[in-house]
Structure formats: C-alpha cells, structure tokens
Amino acid sequence: MKILGIDPGTARMGYSILEIPKIPTVTPIVIETNVIITPAEAEMHHRLKLLYKNLTEIIKKHNPEVMVIEKLFFNTNVKTAITVGQARGVAMLTAANKKMYLYEYTALQAKLVLTGYGRSNKKEMQAAVKESLGLESIIKSDDANDAIAIALCFVKKDLENFLNGRN
C-alpha cells in the first residue's frame, strides 16, 4: 500500500510517497519526495491549477490509496492561512476525485507522534524522520520533510486501524 503525504502551500507544496510493506511492522519505504513549486508571478488560479495538475500526475504515477495532509493551524497571518487553505482544498479535491482515503493531522500532532514533543523544531523533525525511516541522511527540504512527517504520523497513529477496518 502507498501513502501520499502533503505539506500544503501555494508557492511550495511538499509531497511524499511512502510504501508500506506487506508486513506493516516493517519500516515504510520512501518512494519519492519532492516539492511542487509554482511561479510567484502567476495568478492564484493558475498556481492552484498547476498544483492540481502535478498532484494528479503524482497520483497517476504511484496510485496511493491514502492521502495524509497537514491540517491548517491558524495563528496570526490571515493571508498565509487563506492561501494554505486554498492549496489544501486543491489537494483534498484531488483526493476525492481519485477516490482516496483522506486523513488530516496538525503539525503539532505530527511532532508529538514523531518526537514526543509537540513544539519540536525543524532540525528535530528532520532527525525524527531520518531515524523513523532508517535514512542515511536528513531530507533537506523542509516542505518535503514535513510531507513525510505527516504521512508517518498516519503510519504510527492510524495505519493499524485503517488496515483492520478495510479488511
């Protein structure tokens, strides 16, 4: 089974494809992780279309069964919250169109699950992702690392229930 992790954003959307071996207790395998970057000068509706097109291609290429997306946590910057919300909407629409299961977690939840501390910094999260997957080096892009982290949150928190409910 494959899982698509999404760190939403309109300028930079991190994504990851994790494969869960047939024996779920085995460490997940990173199939692909990267960032979809949209041109800053493009109008918002064109940026959103580009995100949709890229996500559709990623899903077609890897055929993941589950999408795990970072849930928006609104703090102070309304403009950022709105654009991230638009990117989340595009990702969620893509999941619905492809009949994927959808799970959402906040960054705080992912940090808590991976490090045991909900206020972990980027370096601590990079180290936690590296250790969880047995990687030789850290994932350098914060957006790609966050996409893996959100997918790992699902793996550690809800995968077993998901697999049991599906059978």
Residue pairs with C-beta under 8 A, 6 or more apart in sequence:
1 19
1 20
1 65
1 66
1 163
2 17
2 18
2 19
2 20
2 31
2 62
2 63
2 64
2 65
2 66
3 17
3 18
3 19
3 20
3 28
3 64
3 65
3 66
3 67
3 68
3 151
3 154
3 155
4 15
4 16
4 17
4 58
4 59
4 62
4 64
4 66
4 67
4 68
4 100
4 151
5 14
5 15
5 16
5 17
5 18
5 67
5 68
5 69
5 147
5 148
5 149
5 150
5 151
5 152
5 154
6 13
6 14
6 15
6 55
6 67
6 68
6 69
6 70
6 91
6 147
6 150
7 13
7 14
7 15
7 70
7 143
7 144
7 146
7 147
7 150
8 69
8 70
8 72
8 84
8 87
8 88
8 91
9 83
9 84
9 87
9 143
10 38
10 44
10 47
10 48
10 51
10 83
10 84
10 86
10 87
11 37
11 38
11 40
11 47
11 83
12 35
12 36
12 37
12 38
12 143
13 35
13 36
13 51
13 54
13 55
13 87
13 91
13 143
14 33
14 34
14 35
14 141
14 142
14 143
14 144
14 145
14 146
14 147
15 32
15 33
15 34
15 35
15 36
15 55
15 58
15 144
15 147
16 30
16 32
16 33
16 144
16 147
16 148
16 151
17 30
17 31
17 32
17 33
17 58
17 62
17 64
18 28
18 29
18 30
18 31
18 148
18 151
18 152
18 155
19 28
19 29
19 31
20 28
20 155
20 159
21 27
21 28
21 29
24 159
24 160
24 163
27 132
27 133
27 134
28 133
28 151
28 152
28 155
29 133
30 133
30 135
30 148
31 62
32 58
32 62
33 139
33 141
33 144
33 145
33 147
33 148
34 141
34 144
35 141
35 143
35 144
36 50
36 51
36 54
36 55
38 46
38 47
38 50
38 51
39 47
42 50
44 83
44 86
48 86
48 87
48 90
51 87
51 90
51 91
52 90
52 93
52 94
55 90
55 91
55 94
56 94
56 97
56 98
59 94
59 98
59 100
64 100
65 100
65 101
66 100
66 101
66 102
66 103
66 154
66 162
67 91
67 92
67 94
67 95
67 100
67 101
67 102
67 103
68 102
68 103
68 104
68 105
68 150
68 151
68 153
68 154
69 88
69 91
69 92
69 95
69 102
69 103
69 104
69 150
70 88
70 104
70 105
70 106
70 107
70 110
70 146
70 150
71 104
71 105
71 106
71 109
72 81
72 84
72 85
72 88
73 106
73 107
73 108
74 81
75 81
92 102
95 101
95 102
96 102
101 162
103 154
103 158
105 113
105 150
105 153
105 154
105 157
107 146
107 150
108 118
108 119
109 118
109 153
109 157
110 125
110 146
110 149
110 150
110 152
110 153
111 117
111 118
111 119
111 120
111 124
111 125
111 149
112 118
113 152
113 153
113 156
113 157
114 120
114 125
114 128
114 129
114 132
114 149
114 152
114 153
114 156
115 124
115 125
115 128
117 124
120 128
122 142
122 145
125 145
125 146
125 149
126 138
126 139
126 145
127 138
128 149
129 135
129 138
129 139
129 145
129 148
129 149
129 152
130 137
130 138
130 139
132 152
132 156
133 148
133 152
138 145
139 145
139 148
154 162
